[in-house]
């Protein structure tokens, strides 16, 4: 059956490329399960962290996506893209590669457990890299599901900066907080410098901004949400794979019901 919907997962962590964690395991299993159960064409994007073993996992650079421009306020950075496949599964993973932002040990904190000072910059660069890479690919997802703090700015970028984009303007967003969530807040000065509309959310964490602007939020199966107690209108993933898959596909189908196939 031809896939009706394009679905992009944006991951903070993903097994087996990053160390094992509940979020890495979830973002490894869920895309496969959803692709098998629903009518979706699935791809995954994540940062190319410095501790990923590129030889072991057969990452290779996508030449046509090399040096894609990424706006960062008044400046422009560039991102390179590498690709690999999830072992034993027909799922492509695109790795956003930038030595300055991701070529270090640790995803959110240094060896002493302190959050990196530039986490807000790293998140913004990564999220804009994802969207600019999609434009270069000419692959417009019907829905983007972001996992973890580093994907927290995708919903606001989709609803503001890219709202009138021919490829991405109609894309829906889902956000799942969790993982290594640093206490990094978005200050008004940072938002102004980076031309980032955050609609009065200055002082909020990256995960809080993601929850505020996403079309839907679904929490990890276990643990507490990044902002404390669970809101009444926010759901949580089922712990068991089968009901979790059915729950997720039902959510996606409900959100995409008015999206043309």
C-alpha positions as CSV (number, residue, x, y, z in Angstrom):
1,X,0.0,0.0,0.0
2,X,1.3,3.4,-0.9
3,X,2.0,5.6,2.1
4,X,-0.5,8.4,2.6
5,X,1.3,10.5,5.1
6,X,4.9,11.6,5.6
7,X,6.0,11.4,9.2
8,X,9.3,12.8,10.6
9,X,10.7,11.8,14.0
10,X,13.2,14.3,15.4
11,X,15.2,12.6,18.2
12,X,17.4,13.8,21.0
13,X,18.7,10.3,21.4
14,X,18.2,7.1,19.3
15,X,19.4,3.5,20.0
16,X,21.7,2.1,18.9
17,X,23.5,5.3,17.8
18,X,23.5,6.9,21.3
19,X,23.9,5.4,24.7
20,X,20.9,3.4,26.0
21,X,18.2,5.5,27.8
22,X,14.4,5.3,28.0
23,X,14.1,8.1,25.4
24,X,16.6,6.5,23.0
25,X,14.8,3.2,23.3
26,X,11.4,4.8,22.7
27,X,12.6,6.7,19.6
28,X,14.1,3.4,18.3
29,X,11.0,1.3,18.7
30,X,8.1,3.7,18.0
31,X,9.0,4.7,14.4
32,X,9.3,1.0,13.4
33,X,6.0,0.1,15.1
34,X,4.1,3.0,13.6
35,X,5.5,2.4,10.1
36,X,4.3,-1.2,10.3
37,X,0.9,-0.4,11.8
38,X,-0.1,2.7,10.0
39,X,0.0,4.2,6.5
40,X,3.1,6.3,7.0
41,X,6.4,7.0,5.2
42,X,8.8,7.5,8.2
43,X,12.1,9.2,8.5
44,X,14.2,10.2,11.5
45,X,16.6,13.2,12.1
46,X,18.9,13.7,15.0
47,X,22.2,15.6,15.9
48,X,25.5,14.0,14.9
49,X,27.0,13.9,18.4
50,X,30.7,13.6,18.7
51,X,30.5,10.3,20.6
52,X,28.6,8.5,17.8
53,X,30.8,5.8,16.3
54,X,30.4,6.7,12.6
55,X,32.4,3.8,11.3
56,X,30.5,1.2,13.4
57,X,27.2,2.6,12.3
58,X,28.1,3.2,8.7
59,X,27.3,6.9,8.6
60,X,28.1,8.6,5.3
61,X,27.8,12.2,4.1
62,X,25.0,13.2,1.8
63,X,27.0,15.3,-0.7
64,X,24.0,17.2,-2.1
65,X,23.1,18.3,1.4
66,X,26.5,19.5,2.4
67,X,26.9,23.1,3.6
68,X,23.2,23.9,3.7
69,X,22.7,27.4,5.0
70,X,21.1,27.8,8.5
71,X,20.0,31.3,9.6
72,X,21.2,32.2,13.1
73,X,20.0,35.7,13.7
74,X,22.1,38.1,11.6
75,X,24.6,35.3,10.8
76,X,24.4,32.2,8.8
77,X,25.9,28.9,9.8
78,X,26.1,25.8,7.6
79,X,25.2,22.2,8.4
80,X,26.4,18.9,6.8
81,X,24.2,15.9,6.8
82,X,25.1,12.3,7.2
83,X,22.8,9.3,6.8
84,X,22.6,5.7,8.1
85,X,19.9,3.1,8.5
86,X,18.4,1.6,11.7
87,X,19.8,-1.9,11.8
88,X,17.4,-4.6,10.3
89,X,14.7,-1.9,9.7
90,X,13.9,0.1,6.6
91,X,14.3,3.4,8.4
92,X,16.6,6.2,7.3
93,X,18.3,8.4,9.9
94,X,19.6,11.8,8.9
95,X,22.3,13.2,11.2
96,X,22.7,17.0,11.4
97,X,26.5,17.5,11.6
98,X,28.2,20.6,13.0
99,X,31.5,20.3,14.8
100,X,31.1,23.4,16.9
101,X,27.6,22.5,18.3
102,X,27.7,18.7,18.3
103,X,31.3,17.5,18.1
104,X,31.7,17.2,21.8
105,X,31.2,14.5,24.4
106,X,27.8,14.7,26.1
107,X,24.4,15.7,24.6
108,X,23.4,18.4,27.1
109,X,26.0,18.5,29.9
110,X,29.7,18.3,30.3
111,X,31.7,15.7,32.3
112,X,30.8,17.5,35.6
113,X,27.1,17.4,34.9
114,X,26.8,21.1,34.2
115,X,24.6,22.2,31.3
116,X,26.4,23.6,28.3
117,X,26.2,27.4,28.1
118,X,25.2,27.3,24.5
119,X,22.4,24.8,24.7
120,X,19.8,27.3,23.5
121,X,22.0,28.1,20.4
122,X,22.5,24.3,19.8
123,X,18.8,23.6,19.9
124,X,17.9,26.5,17.6
125,X,20.6,25.5,15.2
126,X,19.5,21.9,15.2
127,X,15.8,22.7,14.7
128,X,16.5,25.1,11.9
129,X,18.9,22.6,10.4
130,X,16.1,20.0,10.3
131,X,13.7,22.4,8.6
132,X,16.2,23.7,6.1
133,X,17.4,20.2,5.3
134,X,13.8,19.2,4.6
135,X,13.5,22.1,2.2
136,X,16.7,21.0,0.4
137,X,15.3,17.4,0.2
138,X,11.9,18.8,-1.0
139,X,10.4,16.3,1.4
140,X,7.5,17.9,3.3
141,X,6.3,16.0,6.3
142,X,2.6,16.0,7.2
143,X,3.6,15.7,10.8
144,X,6.8,16.1,12.8
145,X,7.1,14.5,16.2
146,X,10.0,15.9,18.3
147,X,11.5,14.1,21.3
148,X,13.5,15.7,24.0
149,X,14.6,19.3,24.8
150,X,16.7,19.7,21.7
151,X,13.6,19.5,19.5
152,X,11.6,21.9,21.7
153,X,11.8,24.9,19.2
154,X,10.4,23.0,16.2
155,X,6.7,23.7,17.1
156,X,7.2,27.5,17.4
157,X,9.3,27.6,14.2
158,X,6.7,25.8,12.3
159,X,3.9,28.0,13.6
160,X,5.8,31.3,13.0
161,X,8.9,31.5,10.8
162,X,7.8,28.6,8.5
163,X,4.1,29.1,8.7
164,X,3.9,30.4,5.1
165,X,6.5,28.1,3.6
166,X,5.2,26.2,0.6
167,X,6.6,22.9,1.8
168,X,6.2,23.1,5.6
169,X,3.4,25.6,6.2
170,X,0.8,22.9,6.8
171,X,3.0,20.5,8.9
172,X,1.5,19.5,12.2
173,X,3.7,19.1,15.3
174,X,3.8,16.7,18.3
175,X,6.2,17.2,21.2
176,X,7.4,14.7,23.8
177,X,9.6,16.1,26.5
178,X,12.1,13.9,28.4
179,X,15.7,12.7,28.2
180,X,18.5,14.9,29.4
181,X,16.5,18.1,29.9
182,X,18.8,20.9,31.0
183,X,17.5,23.9,32.8
184,X,18.2,26.1,29.8
185,X,15.8,29.0,29.5
186,X,15.1,31.2,26.5
187,X,15.7,34.8,27.4
188,X,14.1,37.7,25.5
189,X,17.5,39.0,24.4
190,X,18.4,35.6,22.9
191,X,15.0,35.5,21.0
192,X,15.5,39.0,19.7
193,X,19.0,38.4,18.6
194,X,18.1,35.1,16.8
195,X,14.8,36.4,15.3
196,X,13.0,33.7,17.2
197,X,9.3,34.4,17.9
198,X,8.4,32.9,21.3
199,X,5.2,34.8,21.9
200,X,5.8,35.9,25.5
201,X,7.5,32.7,26.6
202,X,10.7,34.4,27.7
203,X,12.2,32.6,30.7
204,X,10.6,29.3,29.8
205,X,12.7,26.2,29.2
206,X,13.1,24.6,25.8
207,X,10.7,21.8,26.8
208,X,8.1,24.2,28.1
209,X,8.2,26.2,24.8
210,X,7.8,22.9,22.9
211,X,4.8,22.0,25.0
212,X,3.2,25.5,24.6
213,X,3.5,25.6,20.8
214,X,3.0,22.0,19.7
215,X,-0.3,20.9,18.2
216,X,-0.2,18.0,20.7
217,X,1.9,16.8,23.5
218,X,2.4,13.3,24.7
219,X,4.6,12.5,27.7
220,X,7.0,9.6,28.0
221,X,5.7,6.3,29.4
222,X,7.4,6.7,32.8
223,X,8.6,9.6,35.0
224,X,7.4,13.1,35.3
225,X,7.1,15.7,32.6
226,X,9.7,18.4,32.2
227,X,7.4,21.0,33.7
228,X,6.1,19.0,36.6
229,X,2.6,17.7,37.0
230,X,0.7,16.3,34.0
231,X,-1.9,18.7,32.6
232,X,-5.4,17.3,32.1
233,X,-5.3,17.7,28.4
234,X,-1.9,16.1,27.9
235,X,-1.7,12.3,27.3
236,X,1.1,9.9,28.2
237,X,2.5,7.0,26.2
238,X,1.3,3.6,27.1
239,X,4.1,1.4,28.6
240,X,3.4,-1.7,26.5
241,X,4.4,-1.6,22.8
242,X,1.1,-2.8,21.2
243,X,-1.3,-0.4,23.0
244,X,1.3,2.4,22.7
245,X,1.4,1.9,18.9
246,X,-2.4,1.9,18.6
247,X,-2.5,5.0,20.8
248,X,0.1,6.8,18.7
249,X,-1.4,5.9,15.3
250,X,-4.8,7.0,16.6
251,X,-3.4,10.4,17.6
252,X,-1.6,10.9,14.3
253,X,-4.7,9.8,12.3
254,X,-6.9,12.3,14.3
255,X,-4.4,15.1,13.7
256,X,-4.0,14.4,10.0
257,X,-7.7,13.7,9.3
258,X,-8.0,17.0,7.4
259,X,-4.7,16.7,5.6
260,X,-5.0,15.6,2.0
261,X,-3.5,12.2,1.3
